[in-house]
Amino acid sequence: MFLLCTAVSLSVFLVPMEISAAAYKALAVTVWMILLWIFAPIDHAITGLAGCVLYWVTGAVNFETAFSGFSRDTPWFLFGAIIFGSVAAQTGLARRLAYSVMSLIGASYSRILVGIIIVDFLMTFIVPSATARVVILASICLGIVDAFGVAPKSNISRGLFIIFTYTATIFDKMIIAGATSLVARGLIEEVGGVPVYYSQWFFAYLPCDLITIAACWATVLWLYPPERHQLADGKAYVQVQLANLGSFNRQEKRAALLIAITVALWLTDFLHHISPAMIGLGAGLAACLPKIGIFNSEDFRKVDPLPIILVGAVLSMAVVLIDTKAIDVLNAAFLLRIQPLLESVNYSAVVLYWIGFIYHFFLPEPSNISTSMPLLMQFAKSHNLNPLAIGMIWTFAAGGKIFVYQSPVLVVGYSYGQFEAKDLLKVGLVLTVVESLILIFLVPVFWPLIGIS
C-alpha cells in the first residue's frame, strides 16, 4: 500500500497544469500525505513529519516554510492540553467527577445514561483528548454493565458504550479540545486571518451542547430500551466506587484548582486577550513545577509527542500549499463545483454541513480538516464570507460520523466489543440529522447575537 500511494502521488507530475515546479512538488508530496492518511500504512504523525521533510529536501520550499506549523501556537496548545488531561486522569479527579455526577443524578438506567453524557461533556474541559475520555468512561461503564448483570452487546451495554464514544467525538468540535478543533482553530487564524476566541467558540455552540445532550439521551433510550431499569444495589454501587477512590487528596485539590483557573481564563479570553494556547501550555507546564507537584519528570517523559507532531505537520502543509500556490489547483478541483451553494453563510450552513459530512467519508480525522480548511478559508475571503463562521460549521460537520474508520476515537470505543458497526450507523444517522437541524436556528439566529455573522 505504501508503494502504491507513492506511485499515485508521483503521477501528479504527469498531469499537465500551468503551475510552477515548486507547486508540482508541493502537490505531489501533499497527495502522498493524504493517501497515507487515508489508508494508514504508517502512523499519521510519521506521515506528516515525513511530508514536511519532503517539502524541504525536494526544494518545494525552504526549511522555515516546510516546518512553519511547529512555530505556531496550536501544537503547543495541544501539548499543554495533553499534560492537562493526564493530570486529571492520573490524580483520579476525572473518575471522581464521573461518579460524583452519577451519585447526584440517580441509579436508574435512564439517569445513569444522561449522567454519562453530561460527564463526557464536562470532562471535555479537563481531559481535552477524546480518546482519553473514552478510556476513562469505558472503565466506569464496564463496571456499570456488570452491576446491572447484563451481557456484552445487551441493550444496556450497547447504549452506554455507543453514546459516550460518539459524544466524545462531537463535544470536542463544539469546544476547542482535541486535535481536530485545534487544527481547525490554527488554520482559521493562519489562513482565514481572523482571531478565534475559545470563549466565543464555546458560547456559539452552548445551545447546541444542551440540545445534543438531550437528543443523545432520547436516541439511545429509543433505539436501545434497557433490559433492566434499576441497578440492583441502587446508589450504593456508586457510593462504593467513590469510597474506593478515598478522600479528596492534596494532588486532586491542586489539580482541581489549576483546572478551574485554566478554564476560567479560557472562558474570559475575550476580556484579557491572552491566547488560549498560551493559557493551556502554561497550565500544563505549571503542573510540572516542583512546588505544585502534580506531574513529575517521569510522567512528563510519558507524554506522547505524535499528536503534537501531527498538528504541526498539518499546519505546515497549509502554509506550503499557499506559499507555492498549489492550493489554487485544489481550489479549482473542489470549491468551484460547490461555489453556488455557499454564497451565504446563513442559508448555506446546512448545505455546508452535509458537504462536510460526505467529505468525511473519504478522509478520517483530523486529515479531513487539514486538507480542506485552507481551501475554505481562501474561498471565504475571496467571496466576502466570514472565515470564522465557515470554519466553525466545517469543523462541526466533522462530528457527524456513521463508520468506525472515520475517527481513531470510534476505533477505541469499538475495540471494547460492546457495540457493533450497525449500532454506530443507526445512532450516527439520527444524531447527524439532529445536529444539522440545530444549525438552522444556530447560524442565522443565535450566532449574530455573539458577533458571528
N, C-alpha and C positions, 0 to 999 in steps of 0.2 A: 504493500500500500504506500509506503514511503517513496519508493522509486516511481510509482505511478503518479503520485502527487507532484513529484519533482518534474517528471516528463510533461505533465499537463501545464505546469507553470512556465516551463521553457518554451512551450508552444506559443506563448504570448508574443514572442519575437517574430513569429511568422504572420501575425495579423497586421495588415497594412494600416497604419494610423499616422496622422500628421502630428506627431509629438516628438519631443527631444529624446536623445539616447538615455539621459538620466531618468526621464519619465518611463521609458520602456523597462529599464532595470527595476525601478521602484514598483511598477505594476507587476512584473514577474515575481518579485520577492513577496509582494502582498498577496497575490493569488496563491503562492506556495504556502504562506502562513494560514490563509483562510481554509485551504483544503486540509491542511494538517489539523487545524482546529475542528473541522467537521468530522473527520474520520479518526482523529486522536490516536495515531500510532505511537506518539510520544506525548509527554506531559505538555499541557497548554503553555505553561510558563517557559519551558525549554524552547518550544517553538518560537515564542515571542522574542526571547533573548537571541536566538539564532538568527531571526529575521532582522533584528537591529544590527547584528554583526554583518550580515549580508548587505544591508543598505550601505554600510560603510565600506567594506572591502571591495564591493563591485564598483565603487565610485559614484553611486547614485547621488549620495550626499556626503558631507563631511562628518567627522566623528561627533561633533557637538549636536548636529541635527539628528543623526541616527539614534542618539541616546538622549534626546532632549526631554522625553517624557519623564525621565528619572529626576530631572531638575525641577519638575512641577511639584505642587504640594500634595496632589492626590495620592500618589503611592505612599507618602509618609503619613497621610491621614489614615490609610488602611493599616499601616504598621502600628500606629497608636491604637487603632480600633482592635487589632488582634491581641495586643497586650491587655487592653481594656477587658475584652471578652474572657481572656484566660484568667484574669484576676477574679471576675465574677464566678466563673466555673470552679476554679481551684479553691477559693475560700469557702465554697458551699453557699454563697449568697444567692446564686441563681436558683438552686434547688430549694432553698428556704423560701424564696419569693413564690415559687410554684406551689408548694404545699400550703403556704400561708393564705394565698388567694383561694385555694380549694377548700380550706377549712372554713373560710368565711362564706363561701357560696353554697355549700351543702354536699350531701353524699349520694344524691340520686344521679343516675346516668346523665340525664339532660343537663343537670347543673355542673357535673364534672366536665362534661363536654364543653360548655360555654366557658368554664374556668380554664381549661387547657388552651382554648383560643385566645382568651384575654391574657393569659400568662405568656403565650407566644408573642403577642403584640407588645406587652410590657418589656419582655426580655430583649426585644429588638433594640431598645435604648442601651442596655447594659451588656448585651452579647451581640455585637453587630454582625457576627458570622452566622448565616442561616444554617450552615452545616453543623456548627457547634450547638445551636439551639435544638436542632433535630436530635442530635445525640443525647443531649440532656433530657429532653422531653421523652425520648424513646425509653430511657431507663426508668422514668417515672411511670409511663403508660404500660410498660411490661408488668410492673407491679400491680397496677390497677386492673389490668386484664386478668391477672392471676387471682386477685382479690374477688373479682366477680365470678370466678370459677368457670370461665368460658375458654373455648379452644382458640388457637390462632386462626385467623380468617373468619371468625364469627362476626356478626354484625357489629358487636361492641368493639372488637379489636380493629376491624376494617375502618369503622367510623373515626375512632381516635387517631389511628396512625395516618390515615389519608388526610385528615384535616390539619393536623399540626405540621405535616410535611408540606402540604400545599400552601397553607397560610404563611409558612416561613419564607416561601418564595414570593409571596405577594407583599407582605408588610415591609420588606426591605426595598421595595420600589416606592412605597408611599412615605418612607422615612429614608434619609440618606444614610444607609447602612448596608454593608456588603459590597462585593466587587462591582456588580452591575450598576447600582446607583452612584457609586463613587466614580466609576469610569464615565458615566453619563455626565455627572457634575463637572468633571475635569474637562470633557470635550465641549460642553455648553459654554464654559468660561473661556476655553482656549480658542475654539473655532467660532463659536457664536458671539464671543466678545461681550457677554453680559455677566454681571455678578450673580452667583447663586447662593442665596442665604439658606442655611439649614432651617431656620425658623419659618421662612416663607414657604419652603417646600413642605414642611410639617403641617402648617395650618392650611395650606392649599388642599391637602389630602385628608385632613382630620374628619370631615363629614363622611368621606369615603371609608375611612377606617371603621367608623362606628356602624355604618350600614353593612360593611363587609363582615364584621364580627357576627351581626345578626343573621346575615344571609348564609354564612358558613354553617352556623348552628342549625338553622332551619333546613338547609340542604341535606346535612348528614342525618338528622332525625327523620327526614322524609325518605331518603334512599336506604338508610340502614336502621330500621326500628330495632331497638335493643331487645335481646332475649330476656334480660333481667333489668328491672328499673331501679333497684336499690343495691348498694353494697351490703353484703351480709353483716359486716361489722359497723356499718354506718360511718359516722365521723371518727370513730375510734381508730380506723385504719390510718386516716390522715394524721391524727394526733400522734400515733405511734411513730410514723415517719418523721414528724417534726421532733419528737423526743429523741429519736436516733441521731439527729443532727446535733443534739446537745444545745448548750446555751449560746447566746449570741456573743461570740468571742471577739477579742480585740482586733484580729485581722478582718473579720467581717465588718466590724464597725468602721474601721479605716477605709475599707473598700466601699462601703455604703456612702460614707462622707465624700470620698473622691468622686464617685459616680454621680452623686447628687450635685456637686459643684460643677462637674463637667456638663451634665445635661442642662443645668440652669444656664450656663454660658452659651451652649449651643442654641437654646431657645430664645436667647436675648441678643443674638449676634447682629440683629438689625439696629440695636442700640449702640453697642460698643465697636462693631465692625471688625472684630478680631476673626481671622479666618477659622472656620470650623476645623480645618486641617491642623492649624497651629494648636487649637484647643485639644483636639484628640491626641495629637502626638505629645503635647505637653503633659496630658493626663497619663498617657501610657508610660512616659519616661519618669514622671513623678512617682508612679507605683514602684519603680525600681530603686528609688533613693533609700539609703540606709535608715534614715530616721522614720520613714513611713513603713518600710519593711513588709510590703505586701508581696513583692516579686523579687526574688534573689537572682544572682548571676546564673545559677543552674537553670532556673525557669526561663531566663532570658535566652539562653542558648537553644531552648526547645522551640522558639518562635519559628514558624515555617516561613521561609523567605519567598517561596514560589508565588503566592498570590501577589506579593509586592512587585516581584519581577514582571508578572503578567500585566498588571495595571500600568507599570512604567513602559512596557513594550507597546501596549495598545495605544497609549498617548503618543509615543514616538512615531508609530505608524501613521497616525493622523497628521502629524507635523510634516512627515516626509511626503505624504501624498499631496499636501497643499503646497509645499516648497517646490516640488518637481512639476506641479500642475497635472500630475497623473489623476488627480481627483476629478478633473474635467471629463475624462473618459468615462469614469464610473457614473458621474452625474448624467451624462448623455444616455447611458445604457439603462439607468434605473429611474431617476426622478422625472425626466421629461415625459415618461409614459404615464405618470400619475399626477402630473402638474395640474390638470384641470380639476382634480378632486381636492386640491389643497390651497385653493385661492383664499380661503378664510378660515382662521383657526376655529371660530365659533361653530361654523356649520360643517367643518370637516373633521372635528375631533373624533367622532365615532368612526368615520371612514379611515382616518389615520390609525386609529386603534386596531381596526381589523386588518389593515395592511400590515401593521407591525406583528400582529398575531400570526398571520400567514408567513411572513418573512422569518419568523422564529422557528418555523418547521425546518428550515434549511441550515440554520446556524444556532448552536447551543449558546448559553450564557457563558461569559459576557461578550463573546465574539460577535453576537448579533448586534450589540450596541456599538462596539468598537468599529465595525466595518460600515455601518450605515449612518451613525450620528454625524460624522463630519460632512457627509453629503447633505443631510437635512439642515444642518446649520448654515451651510453655504446657500442652500435653496431659500431658507427663511430670510436671510439677509438680502438676497438679491430680489426678493418679492415683497419686501417690507412687512414681513410677518414677524411676530415676536419669537425670537430663538428660544427663550426660556419656556414659553408655553408649548411650542412644538417639541422641544426636547423632553419636557416632563410627560407629555402624552405618549411619546415614543418609548420612553423608559417604562411607563406604566403598562404599555402593551406587552412588554416582556414578562409581565406577571401572569398572563394568560397562557396556560400550558395544558396539553392533553396527552403528551407522550413522555415516558420516563427519560429518554435520552436528552430531552431539552434542557435539563439542568442537573449539575452534579448533586444538588441538594435532593432532588427527587430520587436519584440513584441511591443515595444513602438511606433515605426513608424506605424505599422499596426493598433494600437489602435485608431488612428485618423480617421479611416474609409474612407480614400481617395483612397485606392487601395485594391485589392483582392489578395488572396493567389496565384491565377493563374498568376497574374502580376509578382509576385516575381519569380515564376517558369520560366517564359519566359525571364525576364531580367537576372536572375541569371544564366541560362544555357548559354546565349550568352556571358556574361562577364566572366564566368568561362572558357569558351573555349578561349576567347581572352587573359586572364591572363596566361593560360598555354602556348599559343603560344609565348608570350613575354619571357617566361623563356628559350625558345630555343636559343634566342640571349643573354639574360641577363647572364645566369650562365657560359657558356663556353667561351664567348667572352668578356663581359664587366667586370665581377667580378674579373678575374685575373689581370686586369689593376689596381684595387684598393686593391690588396693584398688578395683577397678571391679566393681560388682555390681548 
